[in-house]
Amino acid sequence: MRLNTVMAWLVVLAGFYFGLSYLLNGDGAAAGFGIVDPAGYYVVKGVRDVAYGLTALILLLLKQRRALGWVVLADAIIPIGDCLAVMTHGGTVGYALAVHGSAAVLVLLTAALLLRETTPAQPQPVPSR
């Protein structure tokens, strides 16, 4: 296996490890993160949202529309998770659905449309006589 592939898998696994750590043991993960002031998490959320936007932008500019569709589909978990977080941590269901639920629907619709696209048929060369 190539070193680049191993490193890519480590990045993927680290993302899952840290994300699941926060979901399963938020206090322990937060302590290990090193931010004492809860306002620091706004920076973390902002940086992660910008990183998602950059990932989508790169795929869009490189015309990797199928890959973009899969990334958008996978990242639909962001507004879905935000919706659940608002509903289970003091926010109203109406607000959660209006803001985050509608965002989730838009993201899922975008992913479906991107994944439904077909590549245009390439012109076939005319056989010479």
C-alpha positions in Angstrom: 0.0 0.0 0.0 1.3 3.5 -0.8 2.3 5.9 1.9 -0.1 8.5 0.6 -3.0 6.0 0.9 -2.0 5.1 4.5 -1.8 8.8 5.4 -5.2 9.5 3.8 -6.7 6.7 5.8 -5.2 8.1 9.0 -6.8 11.5 8.3 -10.2 9.7 7.8 -9.8 7.7 10.9 -8.7 10.7 13.0 -11.8 12.6 11.9 -14.1 9.7 13.0 -12.2 9.2 16.2 -12.4 12.9 17.3 -15.9 13.3 16.1 -17.2 10.2 17.9 -15.2 11.2 21.0 -17.2 14.4 21.2 -20.5 12.6 20.6 -19.8 9.8 23.1 -17.8 11.6 25.7 -18.1 15.4 25.1 -16.6 16.5 28.5 -13.6 14.2 28.2 -13.0 15.2 24.6 -13.4 18.9 25.4 -10.8 18.6 28.2 -8.4 17.0 25.8 -8.9 19.7 23.2 -7.4 22.4 25.4 -10.0 25.1 25.2 -11.1 26.3 28.6 -13.4 29.2 27.5 -16.6 27.8 25.9 -16.5 30.7 23.4 -13.5 29.0 21.8 -15.8 26.4 20.4 -17.4 29.1 18.1 -14.0 29.3 16.4 -13.8 25.6 16.1 -17.3 25.4 14.5 -16.5 28.3 12.2 -13.2 26.8 11.0 -14.9 23.4 10.3 -17.7 25.1 8.4 -15.2 27.0 6.3 -13.2 23.8 5.7 -16.4 22.1 4.4 -17.0 25.1 2.1 -13.5 24.9 0.8 -13.8 21.2 0.2 -16.9 21.7 -1.9 -15.4 24.7 -3.7 -12.3 22.7 -4.7 -14.4 19.9 -6.1 -16.7 22.3 -7.9 -13.8 24.3 -9.5 -12.0 21.0 -10.5 -15.3 20.0 -12.1 -15.5 16.8 -10.0 -19.2 17.0 -9.8 -19.8 13.3 -8.9 -17.3 13.5 -6.1 -18.9 16.8 -5.0 -22.3 15.0 -4.9 -21.0 12.3 -2.6 -19.2 14.9 -0.4 -22.4 17.0 -0.1 -24.4 13.9 0.7 -22.0 12.9 3.4 -21.9 16.4 4.8 -25.7 16.5 5.1 -25.0 15.1 8.5 -23.9 18.6 9.6 -27.3 20.3 9.4 -29.1 17.1 10.6 -26.8 17.0 13.6 -27.2 20.7 14.2 -31.0 20.2 14.1 -30.9 17.4 16.6 -28.5 19.4 18.8 -30.8 22.4 18.9 -33.9 20.2 19.7 -32.1 18.3 22.5 -30.2 21.2 24.1 -32.8 23.9 24.9 -33.9 25.1 21.5 -37.4 24.8 20.1 -38.4 22.2 17.6 -39.8 24.8 15.3 -36.6 26.8 15.2 -34.5 23.7 14.7 -36.6 22.5 11.8 -37.0 26.0 10.2 -33.2 26.7 10.3 -31.3 23.4 10.4 -34.0 21.1 9.0 -34.5 23.3 6.0 -30.8 23.5 5.5 -30.6 19.7 5.6 -33.3 19.4 3.0 -31.5 21.8 0.7 -28.2 20.0 1.1 -29.8 16.6 0.5 -31.6 17.9 -2.6 -28.4 19.4 -3.9 -26.6 16.1 -3.4 -29.4 14.2 -5.2 -29.3 16.6 -8.1 -25.5 16.3 -8.4 -25.5 12.6 -8.2 -28.3 12.3 -10.8 -26.3 14.2 -13.4 -25.0 12.3 -16.3 -21.8 13.2 -18.1 -22.4 14.5 -21.6 -21.7 12.0 -24.3 -18.3 12.5 -25.8 -18.4 13.1 -29.6 -17.4 10.0 -31.5 -14.8 10.3 -34.1 -16.0 9.9 -37.7 -14.3 6.9 -39.2 -12.1 7.8 -42.1 -12.5 6.0 -45.5 
